[in-house]
Every structure is written in structure tokens, then in C-alpha cells.
Amino acid sequence: MDEAYKRTLERALGYLRHGADTVCNDMKPDRGVPRFNYMTGGYSWDDDYVWDSWANFQWAGFLAGRLWLLHLLTHDQRYADAAIRICERIGPVLARHPTVFSSTGIDMYYALTLGYQISKCASLKKWAFSGGDNFANIFDRKAKAFLQIAGADRIVIDTGLNLPSMLWASQWEPERAALAYRHLDTVLEVGLIRADGSNCHAAALDPETRAVTGLFSLQGWSNSSTWARGQAWAMLGFSHAYEASRRSHYLDAARSAADWYVDHAPRGWVPRYDYDDPDRETLPYDSCAACIATAVLLRLARWLPDRAERYRGVARETLKALIADFLTVGGVVLHGSWGRMRHIEPGKPRLGRFPQEDVMPYGNYWIAECLYREMSDDWSVLSLNGSI
């Protein structure tokens, strides 16, 4: 790692600290739960944690995760104190209520599990275990997979993002990961990772039999195209599964998805929202996909020596591009999009302003993870099995 690149990483860390300092300064004793703002990337404050509404989800877990990692990188106790306060707001709620949509798994891992790894606060582990029990509420026994939302007739590639707390918990009780592995195997069996390594976003389920009736995209250009963030989710979900289990077929899936991503790296390194949209050059980037994929490539480079140089090279070029052109001095990752949101359910809100951009909740966490993985040799706090 050359000195110029190290200085780039240090500059980016300073940007993230600016944003974290603002959050810490705003976190008064009477403040509740931070709510992510899709227009600015900043936060307002709600009285209560919203655990049962996709449209009103606050994305608090990503903020807590970012604060935990910044605490490790800077040794600033304020960041850990702010993260634990967020955990104390959301943990008891996750432990108490049956899961109704899969994104609460984000808060379980990036706030509670990661927080336990760093703080060893027993309450965080207890809440994460109970939250994992509640997550079974959206497991469909006939489909052999977690549903994206309770009652929805679909399985999505995204859900691997939401399972690491259960994978991690299997270190103590192996059965805690059983449904997570069953879900991931189903994702492979139904073909959400295609033979060439690209992803298909979703599988539709028959309302009665729960058999797969077709594959489609919720947020990409077409059912046969490759949605950029879905590609990153595929890489991430199966990297998590391999790290926790060391089962070779999960590493094969992660490698196949990563090879496709690397082979299709665009000029400038950051993909547009979909690789196949004929108008993509005039449509939003997906900076979040680049942040997620970069963090995963750095992990895979440690596990796959034959690909290490190539994966690490693409990861570092992408991270430099993100820091130079996508990251603000306040630590916000710009130039993201929900995507086309092609399948809107009756009576459900439409997320995003496509074809305009939005500030997305994902990038602001994963840019921190990218910095952590590049600036620290010890990744043990992020390990899902205690050893890799």
C-alpha cells in the first residue's frame, strides 16, 4: 500500500469523523432513534423505534455499525457511547417482536452483533439471539426460504444481507443458523445467481403451493438484466455464509458473483444502477453497490490467493474513485438510487425518486467497513465464526 493511498484513506476517515461528530453532538439525553434522511444523508430523531414498517424504517443499525468501526479506527470513546445508546433503543424492541420484514436483520447485526463483538456487553448478545428467534416469523416452510416481507410472495437476493447475526450465533448454538443456510441454499437452487455469476433479483412464489413461478427484478431494468446492488448482495450474502460455515459451495457462489462483478467493472469503477439498461449512462450510479462490493472483494482476496491481486486491485481503484468523487467532506456517500421499483404493490408506497438520485442508507456504512478493512489487519470483530 503506497503512501498516497494511505493519505487518501486518512482523508476519508476524517470525512467520516465529521459526520459522526455531528451525530454525537446531536445525541442529547432526550433524543430517541436516529432516522436516515434520503435527501441529505443526515439524521433527524424519532421518539420510538419503527420495527414493523418498511416505508418508515429508520436504518439506525447502519449508523450504529459505522460508529462502532470509527471507534475502533480512532479510539474515540464518544463513537462507542453513541453506538451503544442506539443499541439500547432498538435492541429490546427487536428482542420482543416477531419480525415482519427482513431489513430488521440489518439492525440486529450492524448494531447489536457488531457491538457485542467490540464492547462485550452481554445485553447486546441477548437481544441479537432473541431477534434471531423472531426472524423465523418470515421463514416460509413450503418455500424453504425467508420472505422479503411477511405475506409477500417472493424471495429476494438481498436477504443474505440480513442473516449474519444468525450465522454468527451458531458458534454457540449451531441450530441458530439452520434456517439461514436453508434460505441460502434455496436461493442457489432457484437460480438467483445465474450460471454466468450475474444475479437475478427475485423469485416469485405461487400463493398456494409456494413453488417458484418465475424470476424477476424489482429494481433493475428488466427481468433478465443485472441490477448492480443485487450483484453486490449476492457477493455479500454468500461471503457471509462461507465465513461462518467454511462450506465450499458458498465460497464458489461468492467467487462466481465476484468474478462477474470484476469482469464488468465499468470505466470509472462505480457501476450505474443496472448493467443492461440501454440508457444507463444518463441514469443514476449505484455508489452503494460499489461500497458493498469493494468490502467483499477485500475479504475474498484473503480467501482466494489466485484472485487476490485482481480483486484487491479492483477494490482499491474503486475505493479511490468513491473517495474522490462520491464521498462528501461530511462523510455522506452520494450518487445512489433505489432503482426503477418496477413491481409496485397496490396500496404500498414507492421508494425513491428514480430517475433522480437518492442518498442511500447502505453506502454510509460500507464505506466505513472498506476503510476499516484497509486500515486494520485485525478483522476479528467482523468475523462470523471467530477465526477467519
Secondary structure, DSSP 4 states (H G I P E B T S, - for coil): --HHHHHHHHHHHHHHHHHHHHHHHH--TT--EEEE-TTTS-EEEESS---S-STT---HHHHHHHHHHHHHHH--HHHHHHHHHHHHHHHHHHHHS---BTTHHHHIIIIIIHHHHHH--HHHHHHHHHHHHHHGGGEETTTTEE-SBTT-SEEEGGGGGG-HHHHHHTTT-GGGGHHHHHHHHHHHHHTSB-TTS-B--EEEE-TTT--EEEEE-SSSSSTTS-BHHHHHHHHHHHHHHHHHH--HHHHHHHHHHHHHHHHTPPTTSPPBSBSS-TTGGGS-B-HHHHHHHHHHHHHHHHH-TTTHHHHHHHHHHHHHHHHHHTB-TTS-B-SB-------PPTTPPPPS-TTS-B--HHHHHHHHHHHHHHH-S--GGG-SSS--
